[in-house]
Amino acid sequence: MPDPADCKSTVFCKDIQEPAWDGLSDFTVSPTVDVWRISIPQYLNLISNLYTVLSQEELLRIKKYYREKDKNRFAIGKGMLRIILSGYLKQAPDKIIFGRGTNRKPFVKEGPHLQFNVSYSKDWILIVVASDPVGVDIEFINHGFDYENLLENCFMAPEILAIRQDPYPAQAFFKFWTRKEALLKATSLGLDDYLTDFSCLNGMQEMPRTLKLSGDWEVDSFLMEKDYQVSIAHQPLQTIRYCNNPPSLLS
């Protein structure tokens, strides 16, 4: 096998229109990338159902949260992750066992063919499922956020220039941020260590060999509900399905 340090890796970043979110009738993991969105307010009345599929460790973690909204968000996120994965694994949601890999990236112990990633922001949770490594990030666009002091610690000079020259600089900040986080999550690299090592401007760019990556990546970015920036990092040429959660999963 070639040393990843000797291989060239590229990333192609692009903006897309917000997709149509549809129901999903079949649970397959190849060759698609399935992006599920969960509205936290919509599932608040199902909290008691979701508690029944959580592990003892997850239930203990909920007790550590002080605010009710944090408890609810955790329960909905973990519960819906288990319910969605159960559709692919053909396994009861409460029987799924998770492990931790490189940089504590979670995986399913009995589902080596399955890759997933989760991101939370305000009223939404995104869960992405695929047969290859994948990453997702969603961020609520806070136009009053003081991002200027973070630019040099998070972005390369061309990215900083693009943000400052954009007619909507706060939106541009969160777009580049979600691209970097989605890609670092997909590749299992540490978020804090590599933010300024690569560029996520639109178009094709080479990843530095110091990251020791092999293969190519694509990152798609779009605005969701006008106030949320979303980026999805995946292998090139994969079909992406955007899914609202079917009510039957909670029956």
C-alpha positions as CSV (number, residue, x, y, z in Angstrom):
1,M,0.0,0.0,0.0
2,P,1.4,3.5,-0.8
3,D,2.2,5.8,2.1
4,P,-0.7,8.4,2.3
5,A,2.0,11.0,2.7
6,D,3.1,10.3,-0.9
7,C,-0.4,10.5,-2.3
8,K,-2.1,13.6,-3.6
9,S,-5.5,14.5,-2.2
10,T,-7.9,17.1,-3.5
11,V,-11.0,18.8,-2.3
12,F,-13.7,20.3,-4.5
13,C,-16.0,22.8,-2.8
14,K,-19.1,24.2,-4.3
15,D,-22.3,26.0,-3.4
16,I,-25.6,24.4,-4.3
17,Q,-29.3,25.4,-4.0
18,E,-31.2,24.1,-1.0
19,P,-32.4,20.7,-2.0
20,A,-35.9,19.3,-1.7
21,W,-36.3,17.2,1.5
22,D,-38.3,14.1,0.8
23,G,-39.3,10.9,2.7
24,L,-37.1,7.8,2.2
25,S,-38.7,4.5,1.5
26,D,-35.6,2.3,1.3
27,F,-32.6,2.1,3.7
28,T,-29.5,1.4,1.6
29,V,-26.0,2.6,2.1
30,S,-24.4,2.1,-1.3
31,P,-23.8,4.1,-3.3
32,T,-25.8,7.0,-1.8
33,V,-25.2,9.5,0.9
34,D,-28.3,10.1,2.9
35,V,-28.7,13.4,4.8
36,W,-31.5,13.3,7.4
37,R,-32.8,16.5,9.0
38,I,-34.6,16.5,12.3
39,S,-36.5,19.5,13.7
40,I,-36.0,19.5,17.4
41,P,-39.4,21.3,18.2
42,Q,-41.2,18.8,16.1
43,Y,-40.0,15.9,18.2
44,L,-40.4,17.4,21.7
45,N,-43.7,15.5,22.2
46,L,-41.9,12.2,21.5
47,I,-39.2,12.6,24.1
48,S,-40.7,9.7,26.3
49,N,-40.6,7.4,23.2
50,L,-37.0,8.3,22.5
51,Y,-35.8,7.7,26.0
52,T,-36.8,4.0,25.6
53,V,-34.1,3.4,22.9
54,L,-31.2,5.1,24.7
55,S,-28.4,3.3,26.5
56,Q,-27.7,3.6,30.2
57,E,-24.6,5.6,29.4
58,E,-26.7,8.1,27.3
59,L,-29.4,8.3,30.0
60,L,-26.7,9.2,32.6
61,R,-25.3,11.9,30.3
62,I,-28.7,13.5,30.0
63,K,-28.8,13.9,33.8
64,K,-25.6,15.9,33.7
65,Y,-27.3,18.7,31.7
66,Y,-28.8,21.5,33.7
67,R,-31.1,23.1,31.1
68,E,-34.1,21.2,29.9
69,K,-33.5,22.3,26.3
70,D,-30.1,20.7,26.4
71,K,-31.5,17.5,27.8
72,N,-34.2,17.4,25.1
73,R,-31.7,18.1,22.3
74,F,-29.4,15.3,23.4
75,A,-32.3,12.8,23.8
76,I,-33.7,13.7,20.4
77,G,-30.3,13.6,18.7
78,K,-29.2,10.3,20.2
79,G,-32.6,8.7,19.9
80,M,-33.2,9.6,16.3
81,L,-29.7,8.5,15.4
82,R,-30.4,5.1,16.8
83,I,-33.8,4.9,15.1
84,I,-32.4,6.0,11.7
85,L,-29.4,3.6,11.9
86,S,-31.7,0.8,12.9
87,G,-33.4,1.1,9.5
88,Y,-30.1,0.4,7.7
89,L,-28.8,-2.2,10.2
90,K,-32.1,-4.1,10.4
91,Q,-31.5,-4.1,14.2
92,A,-33.5,-2.8,17.2
93,P,-32.4,0.8,17.9
94,D,-31.7,0.0,21.6
95,K,-29.4,-2.8,20.7
96,I,-27.0,-0.7,18.6
97,I,-23.5,-0.4,20.3
98,F,-21.3,2.5,19.5
99,G,-17.5,2.8,19.7
100,R,-15.0,5.6,19.4
101,G,-12.3,5.7,16.7
102,T,-9.6,8.2,15.7
103,N,-10.1,11.6,17.5
104,R,-13.1,10.0,19.2
105,K,-15.2,9.7,16.0
106,P,-18.1,7.4,16.8
107,F,-18.8,4.3,14.8
108,V,-21.2,1.3,15.0
109,K,-19.4,-1.7,16.4
110,E,-21.5,-4.3,14.5
111,G,-21.9,-2.2,11.3
112,P,-18.5,-1.9,9.7
113,H,-20.1,-1.1,6.3
114,L,-21.9,1.9,7.8
115,Q,-20.5,5.4,8.2
116,F,-22.4,8.3,9.9
117,N,-21.9,11.8,11.3
118,V,-24.1,14.1,13.3
119,S,-24.3,17.9,13.7
120,Y,-26.6,20.1,15.9
121,S,-27.4,23.8,15.7
122,K,-30.3,25.6,17.4
123,D,-33.5,24.0,16.2
124,W,-32.1,21.4,13.8
125,I,-30.1,18.2,13.9
126,L,-28.5,16.7,10.7
127,I,-27.5,13.0,10.5
128,V,-25.7,11.8,7.5
129,V,-25.3,8.1,6.6
130,A,-23.1,6.5,3.9
131,S,-21.0,3.5,3.1
132,D,-17.8,5.7,2.9
133,P,-16.4,8.3,5.4
134,V,-18.6,11.3,5.5
135,G,-19.0,14.5,7.5
136,V,-21.7,17.1,8.0
137,D,-21.9,20.5,9.8
138,I,-24.8,22.8,10.3
139,E,-24.5,26.3,11.9
140,F,-27.1,28.9,12.6
141,I,-26.0,32.1,11.0
142,N,-25.7,34.7,13.8
143,H,-25.2,38.0,11.9
144,G,-24.2,39.7,15.2
145,F,-21.4,37.2,15.9
146,D,-18.0,38.8,16.3
147,Y,-16.2,36.5,13.9
148,E,-13.4,39.0,13.0
149,N,-11.2,38.0,16.0
150,L,-11.4,34.3,14.9
151,L,-10.4,34.7,11.3
152,E,-6.6,34.3,11.6
153,N,-7.0,31.3,13.8
154,C,-9.4,29.5,11.5
155,F,-8.7,30.5,7.9
156,M,-5.9,30.9,5.4
157,A,-5.3,34.4,4.0
158,P,-7.3,33.9,0.7
159,E,-10.3,32.7,2.7
160,I,-10.0,35.7,5.1
161,L,-10.0,38.1,2.1
162,A,-13.0,36.3,0.5
163,I,-14.9,36.7,3.8
164,R,-14.1,40.4,4.2
165,Q,-15.0,41.1,0.6
166,D,-18.3,39.1,0.6
167,P,-21.4,41.3,0.6
168,Y,-22.6,39.0,3.4
169,P,-19.5,38.4,5.4
170,A,-21.1,36.6,8.4
171,Q,-22.7,34.1,6.0
172,A,-19.4,33.6,4.3
173,F,-17.7,33.0,7.6
174,F,-20.1,30.2,8.5
175,K,-19.9,28.7,5.1
176,F,-16.1,28.3,5.2
177,W,-16.4,27.2,8.9
178,T,-18.9,24.4,8.1
179,R,-16.8,23.3,5.1
180,K,-13.7,22.9,7.2
181,E,-15.6,21.2,10.1
182,A,-17.4,18.8,7.8
183,L,-14.2,17.8,6.0
184,L,-12.2,17.4,9.2
185,K,-15.0,15.2,10.7
186,A,-15.1,13.1,7.6
187,T,-11.4,12.5,7.6
188,S,-11.1,12.0,11.4
189,L,-8.6,14.8,11.7
190,G,-8.7,16.9,14.8
191,L,-10.7,20.1,14.4
192,D,-8.5,22.3,16.5
193,D,-5.2,21.3,14.8
194,Y,-5.8,21.7,11.0
195,L,-8.1,24.6,10.4
196,T,-5.5,26.8,8.8
197,D,-3.7,24.0,6.9
198,F,-6.1,23.9,3.9
199,S,-8.4,26.1,1.9
200,C,-12.1,25.6,1.4
201,L,-12.7,28.3,-1.3
202,N,-14.9,27.3,-4.2
203,G,-13.4,25.1,-6.8
204,M,-10.7,22.3,-6.8
205,Q,-7.7,22.6,-4.4
206,E,-5.0,20.3,-3.3
207,M,-4.8,19.2,0.3
208,P,-1.4,19.5,1.9
209,R,0.6,16.3,2.0
210,T,1.3,17.0,5.7
211,L,-2.3,15.9,6.4
212,K,-1.4,12.4,5.1
213,L,-4.7,12.0,3.3
214,S,-5.3,9.9,0.2
215,G,-8.1,10.2,-2.3
216,D,-10.3,13.1,-3.2
217,W,-13.2,14.8,-1.5
218,E,-16.2,16.9,-2.4
219,V,-17.9,19.5,-0.1
220,D,-21.3,20.8,-0.9
221,S,-22.7,23.9,0.8
222,F,-26.1,25.4,0.9
223,L,-28.4,27.6,3.0
224,M,-31.2,25.7,4.8
225,E,-34.3,27.6,5.9
226,K,-32.5,30.8,5.0
227,D,-30.8,31.0,8.5
228,Y,-28.7,27.8,8.6
229,Q,-25.5,27.1,6.8
230,V,-24.9,23.4,5.9
231,S,-21.9,21.7,4.4
232,I,-21.5,18.0,3.6
233,A,-18.1,16.3,2.9
234,H,-18.2,13.1,1.0
235,Q,-16.5,11.1,-1.7
236,P,-16.9,12.5,-5.2
237,L,-19.6,11.4,-7.6
238,Q,-21.9,10.1,-5.0
239,T,-25.6,10.6,-5.1
240,I,-27.0,12.5,-2.1
241,R,-30.5,12.0,-0.9
242,Y,-32.0,14.6,1.4
243,C,-34.5,13.0,3.8
244,N,-37.2,14.1,6.2
245,N,-37.7,11.5,8.8
246,P,-40.6,9.2,8.0
247,P,-43.2,9.1,10.8
248,S,-43.3,5.3,10.5
249,L,-39.8,5.1,12.2
250,L,-41.4,6.2,15.4
251,S,-44.4,3.8,15.3
